């Protein structure tokens, strides 16, 4: 990151002087972490993070996990790099969460009740308050309905955060979030807060390191996707193209993937009748169509709403047979060369570089096609590449990586009791879970997250995490009680692995810190910590 810095004087402590130090340090770090402009010769300037040696343990962990900590370092050291990578690329089996974390997840409504039960009860409540004539009673009932949706949404976000912080299968947790972002749904549309946890649990998580075709099919039939992109309203004679367009533009082929507006229209016709039923009733239809009706949980294929005419998608004819038309369409999309390149490039952006090398993307895409979309096989190519090794320590942390990385480093496997501060920090940083309104998901590149305002907020969060428990160990039964806890960043891993990666300016700042809290602040605010 170079040797330029704001001098840190020993007398700048306490009161107004501390504020001066804070502003000086903030100004330096904002400049250091700003988006990196190109040099006149076309090469990119070196990010402020110091280069890590290929497969340096901390740098590797910061890339493959939600943040290096002592526990992950012990696991990597015990297994060795090659076996650790192989283990992380497997769909997790017996690797369990800490008992106290698992108990909290098991106690959640979304863990104890099937989503079908939750959704049907909420739909009954919605219909009941809509039918009320008394305005005040309707308002109270509607607020109770919204409160329940909010509670279910908070359970889903809390479960995700707890798993991200403490699951041993960290790559699987990262890939679950990656695909949740790729197949984005906005939890605040309609009843989706009641469905978002199940969407992650049953559509995304089981396939996060599996085959892309299976993942695509699971999202295509999940009620959360069908509601979010309006396919529940898509019917013969009343075509809605929203999901068909995003299925090709954002989920598979990419905007330049070779499809036409006619393909969008044809895919929308294929998708007619695919919707959601949150009641106990079966819709009415002609007797000749009843054998073609399909219902699984909340998912419903209603043949009375389907266009049974013949279609042509990407030059391939598809007969109007009903529900199986979608399987034929998904086969074409999942196995298309444009999908292989588009998905591989997005994975390379996430794991390697904002503008990944073309040659690496092509190698990954070739593996995607040859392996029939084996996600783990594609990642294995990326992780074994020299481009990946050279990129370690140079990928800017988006807000979720920054916050989770700080908490994991500060508290390791000491389980937090309250995820609400994390949710609040993510809202402040502009990346709350499941809250991106448009279907493109959150951006994965530095230019979206390295503004001065973003950096200033990160410094404030660093101060909160570095000063005390920041509300992470507060319980509310029956009254709010803060359990004693203090972040342990100056640990063995720091002195044996992290310290040598820090530049001169950060080293000087840490050396002149006048308290453990200030030391923690300087480390979590350092340019090096902004990168992974």
C-alpha positions as CSV (number, residue, x, y, z in Angstrom):
1,X,0.0,0.0,0.0
2,X,3.0,2.3,-0.1
3,X,4.7,4.3,2.7
4,X,2.5,7.5,2.6
5,X,0.5,8.0,5.8
6,X,-0.9,10.5,8.2
7,X,1.6,10.8,11.1
8,X,0.1,9.4,14.4
9,X,1.3,11.4,17.4
10,X,1.3,9.9,20.9
11,X,-0.4,13.0,22.4
12,X,-3.5,12.6,20.2
13,X,-5.6,10.7,22.6
14,X,-8.8,11.4,24.5
15,X,-11.5,14.0,23.9
16,X,-11.0,16.5,21.0
17,X,-7.5,15.1,20.3
18,X,-8.9,11.7,19.8
19,X,-11.3,13.1,17.3
20,X,-8.5,14.7,15.4
21,X,-6.7,11.4,15.3
22,X,-9.9,9.7,14.1
23,X,-10.4,12.2,11.2
24,X,-6.8,12.0,10.2
25,X,-6.8,8.2,10.1
26,X,-10.1,8.2,8.3
27,X,-8.9,10.6,5.6
28,X,-5.8,8.4,5.0
29,X,-7.8,5.2,4.8
30,X,-10.5,6.6,2.5
31,X,-7.8,7.7,0.1
32,X,-6.0,4.4,0.3
33,X,-9.2,2.3,-0.2
34,X,-10.7,4.3,-3.1
35,X,-11.2,2.5,-6.4
36,X,-7.9,2.0,-8.1
37,X,-7.5,4.0,-11.3
38,X,-5.5,2.6,-14.3
39,X,-1.9,3.8,-14.9
40,X,-1.1,5.5,-18.1
41,X,0.5,2.3,-19.4
42,X,-2.7,0.5,-19.0
43,X,-1.7,-1.6,-15.9
44,X,-3.7,-1.3,-12.7
45,X,-2.1,0.3,-9.6
46,X,-1.4,-2.1,-6.7
47,X,-4.3,-2.1,-4.2
48,X,-3.4,-0.9,-0.7
49,X,-3.4,-4.5,0.5
50,X,0.0,-6.0,0.5
51,X,0.4,-8.9,-1.9
52,X,0.2,-12.3,-0.2
53,X,2.5,-15.1,-1.2
54,X,0.7,-17.7,-3.3
55,X,-1.6,-19.8,-1.0
56,X,-0.5,-17.8,2.1
57,X,-2.7,-19.4,4.7
58,X,-4.5,-16.2,5.9
59,X,-5.0,-14.9,2.4
60,X,-6.4,-18.3,1.2
61,X,-8.7,-18.5,4.2
62,X,-9.9,-14.9,3.6
63,X,-10.8,-15.9,0.0
64,X,-12.5,-19.3,0.7
65,X,-14.2,-18.5,4.0
66,X,-16.2,-15.6,5.4
67,X,-13.0,-14.5,7.1
68,X,-9.8,-16.1,8.5
69,X,-9.9,-16.9,12.2
70,X,-8.0,-19.1,14.6
71,X,-10.4,-22.0,14.2
72,X,-10.1,-22.1,10.4
73,X,-6.4,-21.7,10.6
74,X,-6.1,-24.7,12.9
75,X,-8.2,-26.7,10.4
76,X,-6.1,-25.7,7.4
77,X,-2.9,-26.4,9.3
78,X,-4.2,-29.9,10.4
79,X,-5.3,-30.9,6.9
80,X,-2.8,-29.1,4.7
81,X,-3.8,-26.9,1.8
82,X,-4.6,-29.6,-0.7
83,X,-6.8,-31.6,1.5
84,X,-8.4,-28.5,3.0
85,X,-9.4,-27.4,-0.5
86,X,-10.7,-30.8,-1.4
87,X,-12.8,-30.9,1.8
88,X,-14.2,-27.5,1.2
89,X,-15.3,-28.4,-2.3
90,X,-17.4,-31.2,-1.1
91,X,-21.1,-30.8,-0.3
92,X,-21.0,-30.8,3.6
93,X,-22.0,-33.9,5.4
94,X,-21.1,-34.5,9.0
95,X,-19.5,-31.1,9.8
96,X,-21.8,-29.7,12.4
97,X,-22.3,-26.3,13.9
98,X,-21.4,-25.6,17.5
99,X,-24.1,-27.2,19.7
100,X,-25.4,-23.8,21.1
101,X,-25.7,-22.4,17.6
102,X,-27.5,-25.4,16.3
103,X,-29.9,-25.3,19.3
104,X,-30.8,-21.7,18.4
105,X,-31.5,-22.6,14.8
106,X,-33.5,-25.6,15.7
107,X,-35.7,-23.5,18.0
108,X,-36.7,-21.2,15.1
109,X,-40.2,-21.4,13.6
110,X,-38.7,-21.8,10.1
111,X,-36.9,-24.9,11.4
112,X,-39.8,-26.4,13.3
113,X,-42.7,-25.8,10.8
114,X,-42.9,-26.8,7.2
115,X,-43.1,-23.7,4.9
116,X,-46.4,-25.0,3.6
117,X,-48.0,-24.7,7.0
118,X,-46.5,-21.3,7.6
119,X,-47.6,-20.0,4.2
120,X,-51.2,-21.4,4.5
121,X,-51.7,-20.0,8.0
122,X,-50.5,-16.6,6.8
123,X,-52.7,-16.7,3.8
124,X,-55.7,-17.5,6.0
125,X,-54.9,-14.5,8.2
126,X,-54.5,-12.2,5.1
127,X,-57.8,-13.2,3.7
128,X,-59.4,-12.7,7.1
129,X,-58.3,-9.2,7.6
130,X,-59.1,-8.2,4.0
131,X,-62.7,-9.3,4.7
132,X,-63.0,-7.2,7.9
133,X,-65.3,-4.2,7.5
134,X,-64.1,-2.4,10.6
135,X,-61.2,-0.2,9.6
136,X,-59.4,-0.2,13.0
137,X,-59.8,-4.0,13.3
138,X,-58.4,-4.4,9.8
139,X,-55.5,-2.2,10.6
140,X,-54.6,-4.1,13.8
141,X,-54.9,-7.5,12.0
142,X,-52.9,-6.3,9.1
143,X,-50.1,-5.0,11.4
144,X,-50.1,-8.4,13.2
145,X,-49.7,-10.1,9.8
146,X,-46.8,-7.8,8.8
147,X,-45.2,-8.3,12.3
148,X,-45.3,-12.1,11.7
149,X,-43.7,-11.7,8.3
150,X,-41.0,-9.6,9.8
151,X,-40.3,-12.1,12.5
152,X,-40.0,-14.9,10.0
153,X,-37.7,-12.8,7.8
154,X,-35.5,-12.1,10.8
155,X,-35.3,-15.8,11.6
156,X,-34.1,-16.5,8.1
157,X,-31.4,-13.8,8.1
158,X,-30.2,-14.8,11.6
159,X,-29.9,-18.4,10.6
160,X,-27.9,-17.4,7.5
161,X,-25.5,-15.3,9.6
162,X,-25.0,-17.9,12.3
163,X,-24.1,-20.5,9.7
164,X,-21.8,-18.1,7.9
165,X,-20.0,-17.3,11.2
166,X,-19.6,-20.8,12.6
167,X,-20.1,-23.5,9.9
168,X,-16.9,-25.5,9.3
169,X,-17.9,-25.9,5.6
170,X,-17.2,-22.2,4.9
171,X,-16.9,-22.5,1.1
172,X,-20.4,-24.0,1.0
173,X,-21.7,-21.1,3.1
174,X,-20.1,-18.6,0.6
175,X,-21.5,-20.5,-2.4
176,X,-25.0,-20.5,-0.8
177,X,-24.8,-16.7,-0.5
178,X,-23.4,-16.4,-4.0
179,X,-26.3,-18.3,-5.5
180,X,-28.8,-16.5,-3.4
181,X,-27.4,-13.4,-4.9
182,X,-27.3,-14.8,-8.4
183,X,-30.9,-16.0,-8.2
184,X,-31.9,-13.0,-6.2
185,X,-35.4,-12.5,-4.7
186,X,-36.4,-9.4,-2.7
187,X,-37.8,-10.6,0.7
188,X,-40.0,-7.5,1.1
189,X,-42.2,-8.2,-1.9
190,X,-45.6,-9.7,-0.9
191,X,-45.3,-12.7,1.5
192,X,-41.7,-13.5,0.6
193,X,-40.4,-13.0,4.1
194,X,-42.2,-16.2,5.0
195,X,-40.7,-18.0,2.1
196,X,-37.1,-16.7,1.9
197,X,-35.7,-19.1,4.5
198,X,-37.2,-22.1,2.7
199,X,-35.9,-20.7,-0.6
200,X,-32.4,-20.8,0.7
201,X,-32.8,-24.1,2.6
202,X,-34.4,-26.2,-0.2
203,X,-33.7,-24.5,-3.5
204,X,-30.2,-23.1,-3.0
205,X,-28.3,-24.8,-0.2
206,X,-28.6,-28.4,-1.4
207,X,-27.2,-27.5,-4.8
208,X,-24.6,-24.9,-3.9
209,X,-21.7,-27.1,-4.9
210,X,-23.7,-29.5,-7.1
211,X,-24.8,-29.3,-10.7
212,X,-26.0,-26.0,-12.1
213,X,-28.9,-27.7,-13.9
214,X,-30.3,-29.0,-10.6
215,X,-29.9,-25.6,-9.0
216,X,-31.6,-23.9,-11.9
217,X,-34.6,-26.2,-11.7
218,X,-35.0,-25.8,-8.0
219,X,-35.1,-22.0,-8.2
220,X,-37.5,-22.2,-11.2
221,X,-40.1,-24.2,-9.2
222,X,-39.7,-22.4,-5.9
223,X,-42.7,-20.2,-4.9
224,X,-40.3,-17.4,-3.8
225,X,-39.0,-17.0,-7.4
226,X,-42.4,-17.5,-9.0
227,X,-43.9,-14.7,-6.9
228,X,-40.9,-12.3,-7.0
229,X,-40.6,-12.3,-10.8
230,X,-44.4,-12.4,-11.3
231,X,-44.7,-15.8,-13.0
232,X,-47.5,-16.7,-10.6
233,X,-49.5,-14.2,-12.8
234,X,-48.3,-15.7,-16.1
235,X,-51.1,-17.4,-17.9
236,X,-52.2,-18.2,-21.5
237,X,-53.8,-15.1,-22.9
238,X,-52.2,-12.9,-20.1
239,X,-48.5,-13.4,-20.7
240,X,-46.1,-12.0,-18.2
241,X,-42.5,-12.1,-19.5
242,X,-40.7,-10.9,-16.3
243,X,-39.3,-14.3,-15.2
244,X,-38.6,-15.5,-18.7
245,X,-36.5,-12.5,-19.4
246,X,-34.5,-12.7,-16.2
247,X,-34.1,-16.5,-16.5
248,X,-32.1,-15.9,-19.7
249,X,-30.5,-12.5,-19.0
250,X,-29.4,-12.9,-15.4
251,X,-29.7,-16.6,-14.5
252,X,-28.2,-18.4,-17.5
253,X,-27.2,-16.9,-20.9
254,X,-26.3,-13.4,-19.9
255,X,-27.5,-10.2,-21.7
256,X,-25.2,-10.9,-24.7
257,X,-25.9,-14.6,-24.7
258,X,-27.5,-14.9,-28.1
259,X,-31.2,-14.9,-27.3
260,X,-33.8,-12.7,-28.9
261,X,-37.1,-11.1,-27.9
262,X,-38.9,-13.9,-29.6
263,X,-37.0,-16.4,-27.3
264,X,-38.2,-14.4,-24.3
265,X,-41.8,-14.6,-25.6
266,X,-41.5,-18.3,-26.3
267,X,-40.0,-19.0,-22.9
268,X,-42.8,-17.0,-21.2
269,X,-45.3,-19.2,-23.0
270,X,-43.5,-22.3,-21.7
271,X,-43.8,-20.9,-18.2
272,X,-47.5,-20.3,-18.3
273,X,-49.4,-22.0,-15.5
274,X,-46.3,-22.3,-13.2
275,X,-47.4,-20.7,-10.0
276,X,-48.2,-20.9,-6.3
277,X,-51.1,-22.2,-4.3
278,X,-51.1,-21.3,-0.6
279,X,-54.6,-22.7,0.0
280,X,-56.0,-26.2,0.6
281,X,-58.1,-26.0,-2.6
282,X,-57.4,-27.4,-6.0
283,X,-58.4,-25.0,-8.8
284,X,-61.2,-25.9,-11.1
285,X,-60.5,-27.1,-14.6
286,X,-61.9,-29.3,-17.4
287,X,-61.8,-33.0,-16.6
288,X,-59.4,-33.6,-19.6
289,X,-56.8,-31.4,-17.9
290,X,-56.9,-32.9,-14.4
291,X,-54.3,-35.6,-15.1
292,X,-51.8,-32.8,-16.1
293,X,-52.2,-30.9,-12.8
294,X,-49.1,-31.0,-10.6
295,X,-48.8,-29.8,-7.1
296,X,-45.7,-30.1,-4.8
297,X,-46.0,-28.2,-1.5
298,X,-46.8,-24.6,-2.5
299,X,-45.7,-25.1,-6.1
300,X,-48.5,-25.6,-8.6
301,X,-48.6,-26.3,-12.3
302,X,-52.2,-25.4,-13.4
303,X,-52.8,-26.7,-16.9
304,X,-55.9,-24.5,-17.2
305,X,-53.5,-21.5,-17.3
306,X,-51.0,-23.1,-19.6
307,X,-50.4,-22.4,-23.3
308,X,-50.2,-25.8,-24.9
309,X,-49.2,-24.6,-28.3
310,X,-45.9,-25.6,-29.9
311,X,-42.9,-23.3,-29.2
312,X,-39.4,-22.8,-30.5
313,X,-36.6,-21.8,-28.0
314,X,-33.1,-20.9,-29.2
315,X,-33.9,-22.6,-32.5
316,X,-35.1,-25.8,-30.9
317,X,-38.8,-26.9,-31.2
318,X,-40.6,-27.7,-28.0
319,X,-43.9,-29.5,-28.2
320,X,-46.7,-28.2,-26.0
321,X,-46.8,-31.1,-23.6
322,X,-47.3,-29.3,-20.3
323,X,-45.1,-29.2,-17.2
324,X,-42.3,-31.2,-19.0
325,X,-41.8,-28.2,-21.4
326,X,-39.9,-26.4,-18.6
327,X,-37.5,-29.3,-18.2
328,X,-36.7,-29.2,-21.9
329,X,-36.2,-25.4,-21.8
330,X,-33.9,-25.6,-18.7
331,X,-31.8,-28.3,-20.4
332,X,-31.2,-26.0,-23.3
333,X,-30.4,-23.0,-21.1
334,X,-28.2,-24.9,-18.6
335,X,-26.1,-26.6,-21.2
336,X,-25.6,-23.6,-23.6
337,X,-22.1,-22.3,-24.1
338,X,-23.2,-18.8,-23.3
339,X,-24.4,-20.0,-19.9
340,X,-21.0,-21.7,-19.2
341,X,-19.2,-18.5,-20.0
342,X,-21.6,-16.2,-18.1
343,X,-21.7,-18.3,-14.9
344,X,-17.9,-19.0,-15.0
345,X,-17.1,-15.3,-15.4
346,X,-19.4,-14.4,-12.5
347,X,-17.7,-17.1,-10.3
348,X,-14.3,-15.7,-11.4
349,X,-15.3,-12.2,-10.5
350,X,-16.4,-13.4,-7.1
351,X,-13.3,-15.5,-6.3
352,X,-10.5,-14.0,-8.4
353,X,-10.8,-10.5,-9.8
354,X,-13.2,-7.7,-10.7
355,X,-12.1,-8.1,-14.4
356,X,-11.0,-11.8,-14.5
357,X,-8.5,-13.0,-17.1
358,X,-10.3,-14.2,-20.3
359,X,-8.1,-17.3,-20.4
360,X,-9.2,-18.4,-16.9
361,X,-12.9,-17.8,-17.7
362,X,-12.5,-19.9,-20.8
363,X,-10.9,-22.8,-18.9
364,X,-13.7,-22.7,-16.3
365,X,-16.4,-22.5,-19.0
366,X,-14.8,-25.5,-20.8
367,X,-15.0,-27.5,-17.5
368,X,-18.6,-26.3,-17.0
369,X,-19.6,-27.8,-20.4
370,X,-17.5,-31.0,-20.1
371,X,-18.8,-31.7,-16.6
372,X,-22.4,-30.9,-17.3
373,X,-22.3,-27.9,-15.0
374,X,-20.5,-29.4,-12.0
375,X,-20.0,-26.3,-9.9
376,X,-17.3,-27.8,-7.7
377,X,-15.3,-28.9,-10.8
378,X,-15.5,-25.4,-12.2
379,X,-14.3,-23.9,-8.8
380,X,-11.5,-26.5,-8.7
381,X,-10.1,-25.1,-12.0
382,X,-10.3,-21.6,-10.6
383,X,-8.6,-22.5,-7.3
384,X,-5.8,-24.4,-9.0
385,X,-5.0,-21.6,-11.4
386,X,-2.0,-19.2,-11.1
387,X,-4.4,-16.3,-11.6
388,X,-6.2,-17.3,-8.3
389,X,-2.9,-17.5,-6.4
390,X,-1.7,-14.2,-7.7
391,X,-5.0,-12.5,-6.8
392,X,-5.0,-13.4,-3.1
393,X,-5.2,-10.3,-0.9
394,X,-6.3,-8.2,-3.8
395,X,-10.1,-8.7,-3.9
396,X,-12.0,-5.9,-2.2
397,X,-14.4,-7.0,0.6
398,X,-18.1,-6.2,0.0
399,X,-19.9,-5.2,3.2
400,X,-21.0,-8.7,4.1
401,X,-17.4,-10.0,3.8
402,X,-16.1,-7.1,5.7
403,X,-18.6,-7.4,8.6
404,X,-18.5,-11.1,8.9
405,X,-14.7,-11.1,8.6
406,X,-14.4,-8.7,11.4
407,X,-16.7,-10.6,13.7
408,X,-15.1,-14.0,12.9
409,X,-11.6,-12.5,13.6
410,X,-12.7,-10.8,16.8
411,X,-14.6,-13.7,18.4
412,X,-13.6,-16.8,16.5
413,X,-15.8,-19.7,17.7
414,X,-17.3,-17.8,20.7
415,X,-20.9,-17.8,19.5
416,X,-22.6,-14.5,19.5
417,X,-26.1,-14.3,21.1
418,X,-27.6,-11.5,19.0
419,X,-27.4,-11.0,15.2
420,X,-29.3,-7.8,15.2
421,X,-26.2,-5.5,15.3
422,X,-24.8,-7.3,12.2
423,X,-28.1,-6.9,10.4
424,X,-28.0,-3.2,11.3
425,X,-24.5,-2.7,10.1
426,X,-25.3,-4.4,6.8
427,X,-28.3,-2.1,6.3
428,X,-26.0,0.9,7.0
429,X,-23.5,-0.4,4.5
430,X,-26.1,-1.0,1.8
431,X,-26.0,-4.8,1.6
432,X,-28.7,-6.2,3.9
433,X,-29.5,-9.9,3.4
434,X,-32.3,-10.6,0.8
435,X,-33.1,-6.9,0.4
436,X,-31.8,-6.1,-3.1
437,X,-34.9,-4.9,-4.9
438,X,-33.9,-5.7,-8.5
439,X,-33.2,-9.2,-9.7
440,X,-29.6,-8.6,-10.6
441,X,-28.4,-9.0,-7.0
442,X,-25.7,-7.1,-5.3
443,X,-22.6,-6.1,-7.3
444,X,-19.4,-8.1,-6.7
445,X,-16.8,-5.5,-7.7
446,X,-14.9,-2.8,-5.8
447,X,-16.3,0.2,-7.5
448,X,-19.7,-0.5,-6.0
449,X,-18.4,-0.5,-2.4
450,X,-15.3,1.7,-2.1
451,X,-16.9,5.2,-1.8
452,X,-15.8,7.6,0.9
453,X,-19.2,7.3,2.6
454,X,-18.9,3.6,2.7
455,X,-15.4,3.7,4.2
456,X,-16.5,6.2,6.9
457,X,-19.3,3.8,7.9
458,X,-16.9,0.9,8.0
459,X,-14.6,2.8,10.3
460,X,-17.6,3.5,12.7
461,X,-18.4,-0.2,12.6
462,X,-14.8,-1.1,13.2
463,X,-14.8,1.1,16.3
464,X,-18.0,-0.6,17.5
465,X,-16.6,-4.1,17.0
466,X,-13.2,-3.2,18.3
467,X,-14.3,-1.4,21.5
468,X,-16.5,-3.9,23.2
469,X,-19.1,-6.6,22.4
470,X,-21.2,-4.1,20.4
471,X,-24.5,-5.7,21.4
472,X,-23.5,-9.1,19.9
473,X,-23.8,-10.8,23.3
474,X,-27.0,-9.2,24.5
475,X,-29.8,-11.5,25.5
476,X,-33.5,-10.4,25.9
477,X,-34.9,-13.0,28.3
478,X,-36.7,-11.5,30.1
479,X,-34.8,-8.2,30.0
480,X,-31.9,-7.1,27.9
481,X,-28.6,-8.3,29.5
482,X,-25.2,-7.8,28.0
483,X,-22.9,-10.8,28.5
484,X,-19.2,-9.7,29.1
485,X,-17.1,-10.2,26.0
486,X,-14.1,-8.4,24.4
487,X,-12.7,-8.9,20.9
488,X,-9.5,-10.8,20.8
489,X,-7.8,-9.6,17.6
490,X,-4.2,-9.5,18.9
491,X,-4.0,-13.3,19.0
492,X,-1.5,-15.9,18.0
493,X,-2.8,-16.0,14.4
494,X,-2.2,-12.3,14.1
495,X,1.4,-12.4,15.3
496,X,2.3,-15.6,13.4
497,X,0.5,-15.0,10.1
498,X,-1.3,-11.7,9.7
499,X,1.3,-9.2,10.9
500,X,3.7,-9.8,8.1
501,X,1.1,-8.9,5.5
502,X,0.6,-5.4,6.9
503,X,2.2,-2.4,5.2
504,X,4.4,0.1,7.0
505,X,1.7,2.7,7.7
506,X,-0.6,0.2,9.4
507,X,2.3,-1.2,11.4
508,X,3.1,2.3,12.7
509,X,-0.5,3.0,13.5
510,X,-0.8,-0.3,15.5
511,X,2.5,0.4,17.3
512,X,1.3,3.8,18.5
513,X,-2.2,2.7,19.6
514,X,-2.8,3.8,23.2
515,X,-5.3,1.1,24.2
516,X,-6.5,-2.4,23.0
517,X,-9.7,-0.7,21.7
518,X,-7.7,1.7,19.6
519,X,-5.4,-1.1,18.3
520,X,-8.5,-3.1,17.3
521,X,-9.9,0.0,15.5
522,X,-6.7,0.5,13.6
523,X,-6.5,-3.1,12.5
524,X,-10.2,-3.4,11.4
525,X,-9.9,0.0,9.6
526,X,-6.6,-0.8,7.8
527,X,-6.5,-0.9,4.0
528,X,-5.2,-4.5,4.3
529,X,-8.4,-5.6,6.1
530,X,-10.5,-4.1,3.3
531,X,-9.2,-6.8,1.0
532,X,-9.4,-10.5,0.9
